[in-house]
Amino acid sequence: MTMTLDDKDLAILAELKKDARRSTKAIAKDLNIPRATVHERIKRMMDRGVIKGFTVIPDYTKLGEPVTAFILVSFLPNTTVSQREVATLISKIDCVQEVHLVSGEHDIILKVRGESMESIGSLVIDKLRSLPGVGKTLTMASFTTIKDI
């Protein structure tokens, strides 16, 4: 179900996307909207699923995972698992952060993080390629991240 958001909802959402820890009081002050209105609109967006949750964006370099890579996976049909099942299996691997089913030459795109290219190589060789339904993979290392949500 699509929810129509007005300008106030969009402004509140924009503030939360910049910093989800901001208080409703601070958002209300910046947007010149009553605090109770901000609170109620956030609650409504949460109840309707527009806001799915609040999260933390860690500094992965400081956590020992400075390398980001994107892996394109080709699905092998006629196996015992579906493409969606393969994607679900992949999503359970610790260093895999995002899994997308896509159209085009490849079927699944992954965003992964690791301590080194060697650790990402081990992920591809030892884990991904051993899963039923995984065919070719293509790994692309990220030089730097300009925007990360």
N, C-alpha and C positions, 0 to 999 in steps of 0.2 A: 504494500500500500504506500503510495506516494503522499507525503505530507507537504502541503504548501507552506512555505516559510515567508513571513513578511520581512520588511527591512530591519525591524528590531530583532527578530529571531536571527537573521543573518549576521547582524552586528555582534550579537551576543556569542554566536557560534564562532565568529572570527576571533573574538577576544579569547575564547577558551582554546582555540587551536593554537594561538600564540603562547598561552601559558594556562594550562588547566588548573593550576594551583591558585589562581587569582580568586579572591573572595568575591561574592556577589556584591558586596558593598563597594569594592574597588571598581568592578565592571559597571555598576549602576552610576557611580560618580563620573567615570570616563565617558559613558554614553548618555548621561543626563536622563536616565530612566529610573523610576523608583526601585529600590532594592527588592521589594516584594514582587514586583513585576519581573525582574531578572530571575529571581528564585523560581517563580511559577513557570516561566517560559523554559528554563533549564529542565525543570521536572517534567514538563509536558514533552519536551524533545526526547528526554530519556525514556519516558513511558511509551512513546510512539516509535522508539528505535532509531531516531535520527542520531542521537548520541548513544553509541554502543558501549562506551566505557571511557575511563580516564586512564592514562598510561604515563610511563616514564620513558624518556629517550636517553639511554645511557651513552657514555663515551666509551665505545668499544675498545679503543686503543688502551685506555686505562684499565680495562678489564682483561687485557691480554689477547684480544681478538681484533687486531688492526687491519686485517685483510678482508675485503669484501669482494665477492665474485657473484656473477650471474651464470647460471647453468641452464642451457637449453636441452631438453630431454625429448627424444623421439620415442613414442609409444609403439611397442610391438603388438599388433593385434593378433588374435587367435591364440592368446595365452589363457591361463586359468583365471586371470584377473582383468577387471575393466580398467579403463584409463583413470576413472575417478578413484578406484581402489588403489591404484599405483600412487596417485597423487596423495592420497590419505596416508599410505605407508611412508612416503617420503616426508610428509609433514611432521612425522613423529621423530625424525632424526634431530638430535639436539642443535646442531649448528645451522639448521635450515630455518630461516626466518620467514620467508614468504614462499608460497606455492600458488601458481596461477595456471589454470587450464586455458590454453590460447589456440587461436587458429593460425594457419600459416605452415611453414616448412617444419616447424617443431610443434609439439603438442603441450608441453609443460615448461614453464619458466620458473626457476628457483632463485631466490636471493639467499646467499649463505655468507657466514662470517667465520673466520678462523684465525689461528695464531700465525699461520704462514701459508704460502702457496703449497708447500709440501703437505700440510694437514688437509687442505682443500683437495689436493690430488688424491690423498688417501680416501677421503670421503667419496670421491667419484669412482675410484678404482675398486675399493674394498666394500663400499656400502651400496651406492647407487646402481652400479652395473651388475651387482649380484641380485637385485630385485627382479622378480618375474615381471615381464611387461616393459622393462627398460631396454631400449635399443641404443641408438647413438646418443652421445652427449657432446655438447660443445660448451666449454668453460671460458668465460670472459672475465678477466680480473679488472677491478675498478682502480683507476689511478688515484682518484680522490672523489670525495662526496661533496657536492655543492649544496644539496638540500636533502634532508632525511627526516621523515616523519615517523 
